[in-house]
Amino acid sequence: MKLGLGTVQFGLDYGVANRAGQVPPSEVARMLALAEKEGISVLDTAHHYGDSQRVLGQQLRPGAAFRIVTKTPRFGEVPLREAHADLLEASLASSLRELGRQRIYGSLVHHAPDAMVEGSERLFARLTRLKERGWVEKIGVSVYRPEDLESILHTHPIDLVQLPFNVLDQRMARRPDLLQSLRQRGVEVHVRSAFLQGLLLLDPAALDPSFGPWLPTLTEFRRRATAPELSPLAVAVRFALEAPFVDTVIVGACSTGQLTEIVEAARGTTALPALDDLAVADEALINPSRWLAVRP
């Protein structure tokens, strides 16, 4: 199972298509049990995901063999100094306490610019030290743009990268040189935003007018994805899962029902429609942080 479970909804009211709000702890427990049963092994969380880490620590079954990936605080300062590395270490120590773990699978620099500014080597030196200490198995970075990953890959030691990839954001699939570099270095690739924060699952006709410039593309995706034994959800998740460079697809859900639907869709075998021509380069659409409207 290449699916991983994103947990931002466990700590925050998050997502353009989220009508339910933050997931209650009791439902979190049921979702984690379902994920374990279905072979989902990766849980993705972060320092900035509200109460997500604490809730996970409270609801995880003792002995559950999930590979947990967390992320650092966002520093946003130049230059980065040893005090920032100390903060990174303190943050990871706090994550381990909240999660009830002595060791986790991955720790990522959450804000890609923090990995590219003067002094960023201090963060990776500290992450390397914590890896050697046994706190974490893999270290890396979360990025939005392939060119940022390319820069980081040439300057810092990383084992794991998380990046956006979906029907509309196909930038990574169009960088064979970068994909080859990742393979040569043995870097594990986790992708997020398979549903583009839920946008790909919504009726384009009901979206906020700010999405107007991309309405034809969104409408065309929905037309192709609405076919026998297919759905926008199934097409979106399988598009990411079937990309050969992807190791894990991080998906979010707000209930056991939603997670069941995603798992069943991921196991579909109906051939997907052609989707390469739906790629969009405009970050005003493919980067949700640029959206003017939080919800349609």
The 8 nearest C-alpha neighbors of each residue, nearest first, counted from 0:
[[1, 2, 38, 39, 40, 37, 3, 247],
 [2, 0, 247, 248, 246, 3, 240, 39],
 [3, 1, 248, 0, 247, 39, 249, 4],
 [2, 4, 249, 41, 248, 39, 42, 247],
 [5, 3, 42, 250, 249, 251, 43, 41],
 [6, 4, 43, 251, 250, 249, 42, 7],
 [5, 7, 9, 8, 44, 43, 51, 4],
 [6, 8, 48, 9, 10, 11, 5, 51],
 [9, 7, 11, 21, 10, 6, 13, 12],
 [10, 8, 51, 22, 6, 7, 21, 11],
 [9, 11, 51, 50, 49, 8, 48, 7],
 [12, 10, 8, 21, 13, 49, 7, 9],
 [11, 13, 20, 21, 8, 14, 10, 17],
 [12, 14, 11, 8, 17, 7, 20, 15],
 [15, 13, 17, 196, 16, 197, 12, 8],
 [14, 16, 294, 17, 196, 197, 293, 198],
 [17, 15, 197, 14, 18, 198, 196, 294],
 [18, 16, 14, 15, 19, 20, 13, 12],
 [17, 19, 20, 16, 15, 14, 12, 253],
 [20, 18, 17, 21, 253, 22, 12, 254],
 [19, 21, 12, 18, 17, 22, 13, 11],
 [20, 22, 12, 11, 8, 9, 10, 23],
 [21, 23, 9, 253, 8, 20, 26, 24],
 [24, 22, 26, 25, 27, 21, 9, 20],
 [25, 23, 27, 26, 28, 22, 54, 58],
 [26, 24, 28, 27, 23, 29, 58, 22],
 [27, 25, 29, 28, 24, 23, 30, 22],
 [26, 28, 24, 30, 25, 29, 31, 23],
 [29, 27, 58, 31, 25, 26, 30, 32],
 [30, 28, 26, 32, 27, 31, 33, 25],
 [31, 29, 33, 27, 255, 32, 28, 34],
 [30, 32, 34, 28, 33, 29, 27, 35],
 [33, 31, 29, 35, 30, 34, 36, 28],
 [34, 32, 30, 36, 31, 35, 37, 29],
 [33, 35, 31, 39, 37, 36, 32, 30],
 [34, 36, 32, 38, 33, 37, 39, 31],
 [37, 35, 33, 34, 38, 32, 39, 31],
 [38, 36, 34, 35, 39, 33, 262, 0],
 [37, 39, 35, 36, 0, 40, 34, 2],
 [40, 38, 34, 3, 35, 37, 2, 0],
 [39, 41, 65, 66, 38, 3, 42, 35],
 [42, 40, 3, 66, 65, 67, 39, 4],
 [43, 41, 67, 4, 3, 5, 66, 68],
 [44, 42, 5, 68, 6, 67, 69, 4],
 [43, 45, 69, 6, 68, 7, 5, 42],
 [46, 44, 70, 69, 48, 47, 71, 43],
 [45, 47, 48, 72, 70, 71, 69, 44],
 [48, 46, 45, 49, 72, 70, 71, 73],
 [49, 47, 7, 45, 51, 10, 46, 50],
 [48, 50, 10, 11, 51, 47, 46, 7],
 [51, 49, 10, 53, 52, 54, 48, 9],
 [50, 52, 10, 9, 54, 48, 49, 53],
 [53, 51, 55, 54, 50, 98, 97, 56],
 [52, 54, 97, 56, 50, 55, 51, 98],
 [55, 53, 57, 51, 56, 52, 50, 58],
 [56, 54, 52, 58, 57, 53, 59, 51],
 [55, 57, 98, 53, 99, 54, 97, 58],
 [56, 58, 54, 55, 59, 53, 98, 99],
 [57, 59, 55, 28, 56, 54, 60, 27],
 [60, 58, 55, 56, 57, 61, 63, 28],
 [59, 61, 63, 62, 58, 32, 31, 28],
 [62, 60, 63, 59, 64, 58, 99, 56],
 [61, 63, 64, 60, 59, 65, 100, 99],
 [64, 62, 60, 61, 65, 59, 35, 32],
 [65, 63, 62, 66, 40, 35, 61, 60],
 [64, 66, 40, 41, 63, 67, 42, 35],
 [67, 65, 41, 104, 40, 42, 64, 103],
 [68, 66, 42, 104, 103, 41, 65, 43],
 [67, 69, 105, 43, 104, 106, 44, 42],
 [70, 68, 45, 44, 106, 43, 105, 107],
 [71, 69, 45, 107, 109, 106, 108, 46],
 [70, 72, 108, 109, 46, 87, 107, 73],
 [73, 71, 46, 74, 109, 47, 70, 87],
 [74, 72, 110, 75, 109, 71, 113, 108],
 [73, 75, 76, 72, 113, 83, 110, 79],
 [76, 74, 73, 113, 77, 112, 110, 79],
 [75, 77, 74, 78, 79, 113, 116, 73],
 [78, 76, 79, 117, 116, 75, 118, 80],
 [77, 79, 117, 118, 76, 80, 116, 119],
 [80, 78, 118, 77, 119, 83, 76, 117],
 [81, 79, 82, 83, 118, 78, 84, 121],
 [80, 82, 84, 83, 85, 121, 79, 122],
 [81, 83, 85, 80, 84, 86, 79, 87],
 [84, 82, 86, 85, 81, 80, 79, 87],
 [83, 85, 87, 81, 122, 86, 82, 125],
 [84, 86, 82, 88, 83, 87, 89, 81],
 [87, 85, 83, 89, 84, 88, 90, 82],
 [88, 86, 84, 90, 85, 89, 71, 83],
 [89, 87, 85, 91, 90, 86, 92, 84],
 [88, 90, 86, 92, 87, 91, 93, 85],
 [89, 91, 93, 87, 88, 92, 86, 94],
 [92, 90, 94, 88, 93, 89, 95, 87],
 [91, 93, 89, 95, 90, 94, 88, 96],
 [92, 94, 90, 96, 91, 95, 89, 97],
 [95, 93, 91, 97, 92, 96, 98, 90],
 [94, 96, 100, 98, 92, 93, 97, 99],
 [97, 95, 99, 93, 94, 98, 92, 100],
 [98, 96, 53, 94, 99, 95, 56, 52],
 [97, 99, 56, 95, 100, 96, 52, 94],
 [98, 100, 96, 56, 97, 95, 101, 57],
 [101, 99, 95, 102, 98, 96, 103, 97],
 [100, 102, 95, 134, 99, 103, 96, 133],
 [101, 103, 134, 100, 135, 133, 95, 104],
 [104, 102, 135, 67, 105, 134, 66, 136],
 [103, 105, 136, 66, 67, 135, 68, 137],
 [106, 104, 68, 137, 138, 135, 136, 103],
 [105, 107, 138, 69, 70, 68, 139, 137],
 [108, 106, 140, 70, 139, 109, 138, 141],
 [107, 109, 140, 71, 70, 110, 141, 139],
 [108, 110, 70, 141, 71, 107, 140, 73],
 [109, 111, 73, 113, 112, 108, 141, 142],
 [110, 112, 142, 114, 113, 141, 109, 140],
 [113, 111, 115, 114, 110, 116, 75, 147],
 [114, 112, 111, 110, 115, 116, 119, 75],
 [115, 113, 119, 112, 111, 116, 151, 108],
 [116, 114, 112, 113, 119, 151, 117, 111],
 [117, 115, 119, 113, 114, 118, 112, 77],
 [118, 116, 78, 119, 77, 79, 115, 120],
 [117, 119, 79, 120, 78, 121, 80, 116],
 [120, 118, 114, 121, 122, 116, 117, 79],
 [119, 121, 123, 118, 122, 124, 155, 114],
 [122, 120, 124, 119, 123, 118, 84, 125],
 [123, 121, 84, 125, 119, 120, 124, 126],
 [124, 122, 126, 120, 125, 121, 127, 155],
 [123, 125, 121, 127, 122, 126, 120, 128],
 [124, 126, 128, 122, 123, 127, 84, 121],
 [127, 125, 123, 129, 128, 124, 130, 122],
 [128, 126, 130, 124, 125, 129, 123, 131],
 [127, 129, 125, 131, 130, 126, 132, 124],
 [130, 128, 132, 126, 131, 127, 134, 125],
 [129, 131, 135, 127, 133, 132, 128, 134],
 [130, 132, 128, 133, 129, 127, 134, 135],
 [133, 131, 129, 130, 134, 128, 135, 127],
 [134, 132, 130, 131, 135, 129, 102, 136],
 [133, 135, 102, 129, 130, 132, 103, 101],
 [136, 134, 130, 103, 104, 102, 133, 105],
 [135, 137, 104, 105, 130, 103, 133, 138],
 [138, 136, 105, 158, 135, 104, 159, 106],
 [139, 137, 106, 158, 105, 157, 107, 159],
 [140, 138, 157, 107, 159, 160, 158, 108],
 [139, 141, 107, 108, 160, 109, 142, 161],
 [140, 142, 161, 109, 160, 162, 111, 108],
 [143, 141, 111, 162, 144, 161, 140, 148],
 [142, 144, 162, 163, 145, 141, 147, 111],
 [143, 145, 147, 146, 142, 148, 162, 170],
 [146, 144, 148, 147, 171, 149, 143, 170],
 [145, 147, 149, 148, 144, 150, 151, 143],
 [148, 146, 150, 149, 144, 145, 151, 142],
 [147, 149, 145, 151, 146, 150, 152, 142],
 [148, 150, 146, 152, 147, 151, 145, 153],
 [151, 149, 147, 148, 152, 153, 146, 154],
 [152, 150, 148, 154, 153, 149, 155, 147],
 [153, 151, 149, 150, 154, 155, 148, 157],
 [152, 154, 151, 150, 155, 149, 156, 148],
 [153, 155, 151, 152, 150, 156, 120, 115],
 [154, 156, 151, 152, 153, 157, 123, 120],
 [157, 155, 158, 152, 154, 123, 139, 138],
 [158, 156, 139, 138, 159, 155, 186, 152],
 [157, 159, 186, 137, 138, 139, 187, 185],
 [160, 158, 187, 139, 186, 157, 138, 188],
 [161, 159, 140, 188, 139, 141, 189, 187],
 [160, 162, 189, 141, 190, 188, 142, 140],
 [161, 163, 190, 142, 143, 141, 191, 160],
 [164, 162, 191, 190, 192, 143, 165, 161],
 [165, 163, 168, 190, 169, 193, 192, 191],
 [164, 166, 193, 168, 167, 239, 169, 192],
 [165, 167, 168, 169, 235, 278, 274, 238],
 [166, 168, 278, 279, 165, 277, 169, 285],
 [169, 167, 165, 164, 170, 166, 278, 285],
 [170, 168, 172, 171, 278, 164, 167, 165],
 [169, 171, 173, 172, 168, 174, 145, 164],
 [170, 172, 173, 174, 169, 145, 164, 178],
 [173, 171, 169, 170, 174, 175, 242, 178],
 [172, 174, 171, 170, 175, 169, 176, 178],
 [173, 175, 171, 177, 176, 172, 178, 170],
 [176, 174, 178, 177, 179, 173, 172, 171],
 [177, 175, 179, 174, 178, 180, 173, 181],
 [176, 178, 180, 179, 174, 175, 181, 149],
 [179, 177, 175, 181, 180, 176, 182, 174],
 [178, 180, 182, 176, 177, 181, 175, 183],
 [181, 179, 177, 183, 178, 182, 184, 176],
 [182, 180, 178, 186, 184, 179, 183, 185],
 [183, 181, 185, 179, 184, 180, 186, 178],
 [182, 184, 180, 181, 185, 179, 186, 178],
 [183, 185, 181, 182, 186, 180, 158, 157],
 [184, 186, 182, 183, 181, 187, 158, 180],
 [185, 187, 158, 181, 159, 184, 182, 188],
 [186, 188, 159, 158, 160, 185, 246, 189],
 [189, 187, 160, 246, 245, 159, 161, 186],
 [188, 190, 161, 247, 248, 246, 160, 245],
 [191, 189, 162, 248, 163, 161, 164, 249],
 [190, 192, 163, 249, 193, 162, 248, 164],
 [191, 193, 195, 194, 163, 196, 164, 165],
 [192, 194, 165, 195, 191, 236, 235, 164],
 [193, 195, 197, 192, 199, 196, 235, 198],
 [196, 194, 192, 197, 198, 193, 199, 165],
 [195, 197, 14, 194, 198, 192, 15, 16],
 [198, 196, 194, 16, 195, 200, 199, 15],
 [197, 199, 200, 195, 201, 196, 194, 16],
 [200, 198, 194, 197, 201, 195, 231, 217],
 [199, 201, 198, 197, 231, 232, 194, 202],
 [202, 200, 198, 199, 203, 197, 16, 205],
 [201, 203, 204, 205, 200, 206, 221, 218],
 [204, 202, 206, 205, 218, 201, 217, 214],
 [203, 205, 202, 206, 214, 218, 201, 207],
 [206, 204, 203, 202, 207, 295, 201, 208],
 [207, 205, 295, 203, 204, 208, 210, 202],
 [206, 208, 295, 209, 210, 205, 292, 294],
 [209, 207, 211, 210, 206, 295, 212, 205],
 [210, 208, 207, 211, 291, 292, 212, 290],
 [211, 209, 208, 212, 213, 207, 214, 206],
 [210, 212, 214, 208, 209, 213, 207, 206],
 [213, 211, 210, 214, 209, 215, 208, 216],
 [214, 212, 216, 211, 215, 210, 217, 284],
 [213, 215, 211, 217, 216, 212, 218, 210],
 [216, 214, 218, 217, 213, 219, 212, 211],
 [217, 215, 219, 218, 213, 214, 220, 277],
 [218, 216, 214, 220, 219, 215, 203, 213],
 [217, 219, 215, 221, 216, 220, 214, 203],
 [218, 220, 222, 216, 221, 217, 215, 223],
 [219, 221, 217, 223, 218, 222, 224, 216],
 [220, 222, 224, 218, 219, 223, 225, 231],
 [223, 221, 219, 225, 220, 224, 218, 226],
 [224, 222, 220, 221, 225, 219, 272, 226],
 [225, 223, 231, 221, 230, 222, 226, 220],
 [224, 226, 230, 222, 223, 221, 229, 231],
 [225, 227, 229, 224, 228, 230, 223, 222],
 [226, 228, 229, 225, 230, 269, 224, 223],
 [229, 227, 226, 269, 230, 267, 225, 233],
 [230, 228, 226, 227, 233, 225, 224, 234],
 [229, 231, 233, 225, 224, 232, 234, 226],
 [230, 232, 224, 234, 233, 200, 235, 221],
 [233, 231, 235, 230, 234, 200, 236, 264],
 [234, 232, 264, 230, 236, 235, 231, 229],
 [233, 235, 231, 237, 232, 236, 238, 224],
 [236, 234, 232, 238, 233, 237, 231, 193],
 [237, 235, 239, 233, 238, 234, 193, 232],
 [236, 238, 240, 239, 234, 235, 265, 241],
 [239, 237, 235, 236, 241, 240, 234, 242],
 [240, 238, 237, 236, 242, 241, 165, 193],
 [241, 239, 237, 242, 238, 236, 248, 1],
 [240, 242, 238, 239, 237, 243, 245, 236],
 [241, 243, 239, 240, 244, 245, 238, 172],
 [244, 242, 245, 241, 240, 246, 239, 172],
 [243, 245, 242, 246, 178, 188, 172, 182],
 [246, 244, 188, 243, 242, 247, 189, 240],
 [245, 247, 188, 189, 1, 187, 244, 248],
 [248, 246, 189, 1, 2, 245, 3, 249],
 [247, 249, 2, 190, 3, 189, 191, 1],
 [250, 248, 3, 191, 4, 5, 190, 2],
 [251, 249, 4, 5, 3, 248, 191, 252],
 [250, 252, 5, 4, 6, 249, 253, 8],
 [251, 253, 258, 257, 254, 250, 8, 5],
 [252, 254, 22, 257, 8, 251, 19, 255],
 [255, 253, 256, 257, 252, 258, 26, 30],
 [254, 256, 258, 30, 257, 259, 29, 33],
 [255, 257, 259, 254, 258, 260, 253, 252],
 [256, 258, 260, 254, 259, 255, 252, 261],
 [257, 259, 255, 261, 260, 256, 252, 262],
 [260, 258, 256, 262, 257, 261, 255, 263],
 [259, 261, 257, 263, 258, 262, 264, 256],
 [262, 260, 264, 258, 259, 263, 265, 257],
 [263, 261, 265, 259, 264, 260, 258, 266],
 [262, 264, 260, 266, 265, 261, 259, 267],
 [265, 263, 233, 261, 267, 266, 262, 260],
 [266, 264, 262, 263, 267, 237, 261, 236],
 [265, 267, 263, 264, 262, 268, 237, 261],
 [268, 266, 264, 265, 269, 263, 233, 237],
 [267, 269, 270, 266, 271, 265, 264, 228],
 [270, 268, 267, 271, 228, 229, 227, 272],
 [271, 269, 268, 272, 267, 229, 234, 273],
 [270, 272, 269, 234, 273, 238, 237, 224],
 [273, 271, 274, 223, 270, 224, 234, 226],
 [272, 274, 275, 271, 276, 223, 277, 270],
 [273, 275, 276, 277, 272, 166, 278, 220],
 [276, 274, 277, 278, 273, 166, 169, 167],
 [275, 277, 274, 278, 273, 279, 167, 166],
 [278, 276, 275, 274, 167, 279, 216, 166],
 [277, 279, 167, 276, 169, 168, 275, 166],
 [280, 278, 167, 281, 168, 277, 285, 169],
 [279, 281, 282, 278, 168, 285, 170, 167],
 [280, 282, 283, 279, 284, 285, 286, 168],
 [283, 281, 285, 286, 284, 280, 289, 279],
 [282, 284, 289, 281, 286, 285, 290, 287],
 [285, 283, 282, 286, 281, 287, 290, 289],
 [284, 286, 282, 168, 283, 287, 281, 167],
 [285, 287, 282, 288, 284, 289, 283, 290],
 [288, 286, 289, 290, 285, 284, 196, 195],
 [287, 289, 286, 290, 283, 291, 285, 293],
 [290, 288, 287, 283, 286, 291, 282, 284],
 [291, 289, 287, 292, 288, 283, 293, 284],
 [290, 292, 289, 293, 209, 288, 283, 287],
 [293, 291, 290, 294, 295, 207, 209, 210],
 [292, 294, 15, 291, 290, 295, 14, 287],
 [293, 295, 15, 292, 16, 207, 14, 206],
 [294, 207, 206, 292, 205, 293, 15, 16]]
